[in-house]
């Protein structure tokens, strides 16, 4: 068996996916520039799985660095997580997002072509459904976006479609994540952003720890049951297992395929806050502020295609997601260090 290369493999979803691949018996090579993660994640993976992944500190802008990885290792497939991912920041810094996410992916694909590696599982996003499609989202709906981050996902999906047309032996599986939260149940791995978190749950965790004063909720006047935005939250380990299923699918099928990875249920921001309060046993101070540009009211998946074709479905509920997140936060109050 050749090895799998996981780009962005020390990040939140990437690190949990590496655990799932190691547990499933795959030899894993990790590439990450550590811009939003810590190398300590690699040691934690070994603690959890009793297996070692090989780590390279480089990124998708470094073609020679990537070639070295392919020279050193027989890479059969690439699981591509690496990318900038903050919606708000992408509106402020569109050039950085297009350069990093799209140009970096093109360079990665060119190196894969040089070394005859023809399988990619791509970390896409529910943002590709834009704001015109009705919920629940189905994979055959037209794609669009409301911000530069979303457009990088739309464009990379199109690039992968075009490669599959040009090269009939290429396999591209795009996983459209909804909202990953939670942590590995050991408490050894979790969401560990550098600096102030952009995402809801790590921010709530910092408030629960007393590191941040209060949670800001962006808008409570949406057309939803409690006025706050509704999203499809999925446990990161459920998501990780979805990548193993996607790779197994990609190794048996050529061409382009997209799958939603979500629970198929929507939860509001306040639902998440209340589940987190239950997990940590304290109330979370919050204030309502203006809506964020580019945010939509409701987003949740129709997850039936992944169930049918990948034999995957989400198993954990919101209470477990928040309990696992809080366990990681308590065990790692300063994050991974």
C-alpha positions as CSV (number, residue, x, y, z in Angstrom):
1,X,0.0,0.0,0.0
2,X,1.3,3.4,-0.9
3,X,1.0,6.3,1.5
4,X,-1.6,9.1,1.7
5,X,-0.5,12.7,1.9
6,X,-2.6,14.9,4.1
7,X,-2.1,18.6,3.4
8,X,-3.1,20.8,6.4
9,X,-2.8,17.7,8.5
10,X,-2.1,19.4,11.8
11,X,-5.2,21.6,11.5
12,X,-8.5,21.0,13.3
13,X,-10.2,18.7,10.7
14,X,-6.9,17.4,9.2
15,X,-5.5,16.2,12.6
16,X,-8.7,14.2,13.4
17,X,-8.8,12.8,9.9
18,X,-5.1,11.6,10.3
19,X,-6.2,9.8,13.5
20,X,-9.0,8.1,11.5
21,X,-6.7,7.1,8.7
22,X,-4.0,5.8,11.0
23,X,-6.6,3.8,12.9
24,X,-7.8,2.4,9.6
25,X,-4.3,1.2,8.8
26,X,-3.2,3.8,6.2
27,X,0.4,5.0,6.3
28,X,0.1,8.8,6.6
29,X,2.4,11.6,5.5
30,X,1.4,15.1,6.8
31,X,2.3,18.4,5.2
32,X,1.5,21.7,7.0
33,X,3.1,25.2,7.3
34,X,1.7,25.5,10.9
35,X,0.2,29.0,10.1
36,X,-2.9,28.1,12.1
37,X,-1.9,24.9,14.0
38,X,0.8,23.4,16.1
39,X,3.3,20.6,15.4
40,X,2.3,19.1,18.8
41,X,-0.8,17.7,17.0
42,X,1.5,15.0,15.4
43,X,2.7,13.7,18.7
44,X,-0.9,13.7,20.0
45,X,-2.0,11.6,17.0
46,X,0.7,9.0,17.9
47,X,-0.5,9.0,21.5
48,X,-4.1,8.3,20.4
49,X,-3.3,5.7,17.7
50,X,0.1,4.2,18.7
51,X,1.1,4.8,15.1
52,X,3.5,7.4,13.6
53,X,2.8,9.8,10.8
54,X,5.7,11.4,8.9
55,X,5.6,15.2,9.1
56,X,6.9,17.9,6.7
57,X,6.7,21.6,7.4
58,X,6.0,23.1,4.0
59,X,3.0,24.3,2.1
60,X,1.3,24.3,-1.3
61,X,3.2,27.4,-2.5
62,X,6.5,25.5,-2.2
63,X,6.7,23.2,-5.3
64,X,10.2,21.9,-4.5
65,X,9.1,21.1,-0.9
66,X,6.1,19.1,-2.3
67,X,8.3,17.4,-4.9
68,X,10.6,16.3,-2.0
69,X,7.6,14.7,-0.3
70,X,6.7,12.8,-3.4
71,X,10.4,11.8,-3.9
72,X,10.7,10.5,-0.4
73,X,7.3,8.6,-0.3
74,X,5.2,6.6,-2.7
75,X,2.0,8.8,-2.5
76,X,-1.1,7.0,-3.7
77,X,-3.7,9.7,-2.8
78,X,-3.9,13.2,-1.4
79,X,-6.4,14.4,1.2
80,X,-6.3,18.1,0.6
81,X,-7.3,20.3,3.7
82,X,-4.6,23.0,3.4
83,X,-6.2,26.5,2.9
84,X,-7.1,29.7,4.5
85,X,-10.7,29.4,5.9
86,X,-12.0,32.5,7.6
87,X,-15.0,33.9,5.7
88,X,-14.7,37.4,7.2
89,X,-11.0,37.6,6.6
90,X,-11.5,36.5,3.0
91,X,-13.7,39.6,2.4
92,X,-10.8,41.8,3.8
93,X,-8.0,39.9,2.0
94,X,-9.3,38.4,-1.2
95,X,-6.0,38.3,-2.9
96,X,-4.4,36.3,-0.1
97,X,-7.3,33.8,-0.3
98,X,-7.2,33.4,-4.1
99,X,-3.4,33.1,-4.1
100,X,-3.2,30.6,-1.2
101,X,-6.2,28.4,-1.9
102,X,-6.4,28.4,-5.7
103,X,-2.8,28.9,-6.7
104,X,-1.6,26.5,-4.0
105,X,-4.1,23.8,-5.1
106,X,-3.0,24.2,-8.8
107,X,0.7,23.7,-7.7
108,X,-0.3,20.7,-5.7
109,X,-2.2,19.2,-8.6
110,X,0.8,19.8,-11.0
111,X,3.1,18.0,-8.6
112,X,0.6,15.1,-8.3
113,X,0.5,14.9,-12.1
114,X,4.3,14.8,-12.3
115,X,4.3,11.8,-9.9
116,X,1.3,10.1,-11.4
117,X,-0.8,10.4,-8.3
118,X,-4.5,10.4,-9.5
119,X,-6.7,10.4,-6.4
120,X,-7.7,13.4,-4.4
121,X,-10.2,13.9,-1.6
122,X,-10.8,17.6,-1.4
123,X,-12.0,19.5,1.7
124,X,-14.8,21.6,0.2
125,X,-17.6,23.4,2.0
126,X,-21.3,23.9,2.3
127,X,-20.5,27.6,1.3
128,X,-20.6,26.4,-2.4
129,X,-24.4,26.4,-2.2
130,X,-24.4,30.2,-2.0
131,X,-27.5,32.0,-0.9
132,X,-30.1,31.2,-3.6
133,X,-30.6,27.4,-3.1
134,X,-33.4,26.2,-0.7
135,X,-32.5,24.0,2.3
136,X,-31.8,21.2,2.7
137,X,-28.9,21.4,0.2
138,X,-28.5,18.6,-2.4
139,X,-25.2,17.9,-4.2
140,X,-26.7,18.5,-7.7
141,X,-27.8,22.1,-6.9
142,X,-26.0,24.9,-8.7
143,X,-22.9,26.2,-6.9
144,X,-22.1,29.8,-6.2
145,X,-20.7,31.8,-3.2
146,X,-21.2,34.9,-1.1
147,X,-17.5,35.6,-0.3
148,X,-14.0,35.0,-1.6
149,X,-13.4,32.0,0.7
150,X,-16.5,30.3,-0.8
151,X,-15.5,31.2,-4.3
152,X,-12.1,29.4,-3.8
153,X,-14.0,26.2,-3.0
154,X,-16.3,26.7,-6.0
155,X,-13.3,27.2,-8.3
156,X,-11.3,24.3,-7.0
157,X,-14.3,22.0,-7.4
158,X,-14.5,23.2,-11.1
159,X,-10.8,22.7,-11.6
160,X,-11.2,19.1,-10.3
161,X,-14.2,18.5,-12.6
162,X,-12.1,19.7,-15.6
163,X,-9.1,17.4,-14.6
164,X,-11.5,14.4,-14.4
165,X,-12.7,15.2,-18.0
166,X,-9.2,15.6,-19.3
167,X,-7.8,12.5,-17.4
168,X,-10.4,9.7,-17.2
169,X,-8.3,7.8,-14.7
170,X,-8.3,10.7,-12.1
171,X,-10.6,10.4,-9.1
172,X,-11.7,13.6,-7.3
173,X,-14.0,13.3,-4.3
174,X,-15.2,16.7,-2.9
175,X,-16.5,16.6,0.6
176,X,-18.8,19.6,1.3
177,X,-18.6,20.0,5.1
178,X,-21.2,21.7,7.1
179,X,-20.1,23.0,10.5
180,X,-17.5,20.7,12.2
181,X,-17.3,21.0,16.0
182,X,-16.3,18.8,18.9
183,X,-12.9,17.1,19.6
184,X,-11.4,13.7,19.9
185,X,-13.0,12.0,22.9
186,X,-9.6,11.5,24.5
187,X,-9.3,15.2,25.0
188,X,-5.9,15.1,23.3
189,X,-6.9,16.7,20.0
190,X,-9.4,19.5,19.3
191,X,-9.9,22.8,17.7
192,X,-6.8,24.8,18.5
193,X,-6.7,28.0,16.4
194,X,-3.8,30.4,16.8
195,X,-5.0,33.8,18.2
196,X,-8.7,34.7,18.8
197,X,-10.9,32.0,17.3
198,X,-13.1,32.8,14.2
199,X,-15.5,29.9,14.8
200,X,-18.4,29.7,17.2
201,X,-17.4,26.7,19.5
202,X,-13.8,27.5,20.2
203,X,-14.9,31.1,20.9
204,X,-17.6,29.8,23.4
205,X,-14.9,27.6,24.9
206,X,-12.6,30.6,25.5
207,X,-15.5,32.5,27.2
208,X,-16.3,29.4,29.4
209,X,-12.6,29.3,30.4
210,X,-12.8,33.0,31.3
211,X,-10.2,34.0,28.7
212,X,-12.7,36.0,26.7
213,X,-15.3,38.2,28.3
214,X,-18.4,37.3,26.3
215,X,-19.7,35.7,23.1
216,X,-20.8,38.1,20.4
217,X,-23.8,36.7,18.4
218,X,-24.0,38.1,14.9
219,X,-27.7,38.9,14.5
220,X,-30.8,37.7,16.2
221,X,-33.3,38.9,13.6
222,X,-33.0,36.0,11.1
223,X,-36.1,34.2,10.0
224,X,-35.3,31.2,12.2
225,X,-37.0,29.8,15.4
226,X,-35.0,31.9,17.8
227,X,-33.7,34.6,15.4
228,X,-30.1,33.3,15.4
229,X,-28.4,31.6,12.4
230,X,-29.1,27.9,11.9
231,X,-26.3,25.5,10.8
232,X,-25.7,21.8,10.5
233,X,-23.1,21.0,13.2
234,X,-21.3,17.7,12.7
235,X,-18.8,16.0,15.1
236,X,-15.3,16.3,13.8
237,X,-14.6,12.6,14.3
238,X,-17.7,11.7,12.3
239,X,-16.3,14.0,9.6
240,X,-12.9,12.3,9.9
241,X,-14.5,8.9,9.3
242,X,-16.2,10.4,6.3
243,X,-12.7,11.0,4.7
244,X,-11.8,7.4,5.2
245,X,-15.0,6.4,3.4
246,X,-14.4,9.0,0.7
247,X,-10.9,7.7,0.0
248,X,-12.1,4.1,-0.2
249,X,-14.7,5.3,-2.7
250,X,-12.1,7.3,-4.6
251,X,-9.8,4.3,-4.9
252,X,-12.6,2.3,-6.6
253,X,-14.2,4.9,-8.8
254,X,-12.8,7.5,-11.2
255,X,-14.3,10.8,-12.1
256,X,-15.7,13.7,-10.0
257,X,-18.1,13.2,-7.1
258,X,-19.3,15.6,-4.4
259,X,-20.8,14.6,-1.1
260,X,-22.4,16.5,1.7
261,X,-21.0,15.7,5.2
262,X,-23.5,16.8,7.8
263,X,-26.2,15.5,10.1
264,X,-29.1,16.7,8.0
265,X,-30.4,18.7,11.0
266,X,-30.0,22.4,11.7
267,X,-29.2,23.9,15.2
268,X,-29.2,27.6,16.0
269,X,-26.4,29.5,17.6
270,X,-28.4,29.6,20.8
271,X,-28.9,25.8,20.7
272,X,-25.1,25.4,20.6
273,X,-24.6,27.9,23.4
274,X,-27.2,26.0,25.6
275,X,-25.6,22.6,24.8
276,X,-22.2,24.1,25.7
277,X,-23.6,25.5,29.0
278,X,-24.8,22.1,29.8
279,X,-21.4,20.6,29.0
280,X,-19.4,23.1,31.1
281,X,-21.9,23.7,33.9
282,X,-21.8,27.4,33.7
283,X,-23.7,30.2,31.8
284,X,-22.1,31.8,28.8
285,X,-22.3,35.7,28.8
286,X,-23.3,37.0,25.4
287,X,-24.3,40.1,23.5
288,X,-26.2,40.4,20.2
289,X,-24.3,42.4,17.6
290,X,-25.0,43.3,13.9
291,X,-25.2,40.5,11.4
292,X,-21.9,39.6,9.6
293,X,-21.6,40.4,5.9
294,X,-22.1,37.3,3.8
295,X,-23.9,35.2,6.5
296,X,-27.0,33.3,5.5
297,X,-29.9,32.5,7.8
298,X,-30.2,28.7,7.5
299,X,-27.9,26.0,6.2
300,X,-28.2,22.3,6.6
301,X,-27.5,19.2,4.5
302,X,-29.4,16.5,2.8
303,X,-26.9,13.8,3.8
304,X,-28.6,10.9,2.1
305,X,-26.1,10.6,-0.8
306,X,-23.1,10.0,1.5
307,X,-25.2,7.4,3.4
308,X,-26.1,5.6,0.2
309,X,-22.8,5.8,-1.7
310,X,-20.1,6.1,1.1
311,X,-22.1,4.1,3.7
312,X,-21.4,7.0,6.1
313,X,-23.6,8.9,8.4
314,X,-23.1,11.2,11.4
315,X,-23.5,9.5,14.7
316,X,-23.0,12.1,17.4
317,X,-25.5,14.7,18.7
318,X,-24.9,18.3,19.8
319,X,-24.6,17.4,23.4
320,X,-21.7,15.0,22.7
321,X,-20.0,17.5,20.3
322,X,-20.0,20.2,23.1
323,X,-19.0,17.7,25.9
324,X,-16.0,16.6,23.8
325,X,-15.1,20.1,23.0
326,X,-15.2,21.1,26.6
327,X,-13.1,18.1,27.7
328,X,-10.4,19.2,25.2
329,X,-10.6,22.8,26.4
330,X,-10.3,21.8,30.1
331,X,-7.3,19.5,29.4
332,X,-5.6,22.1,27.2
333,X,-6.5,25.5,28.5
334,X,-3.5,27.0,26.6
335,X,-4.1,24.9,23.5
336,X,-1.6,22.4,22.2
337,X,1.9,23.4,23.3
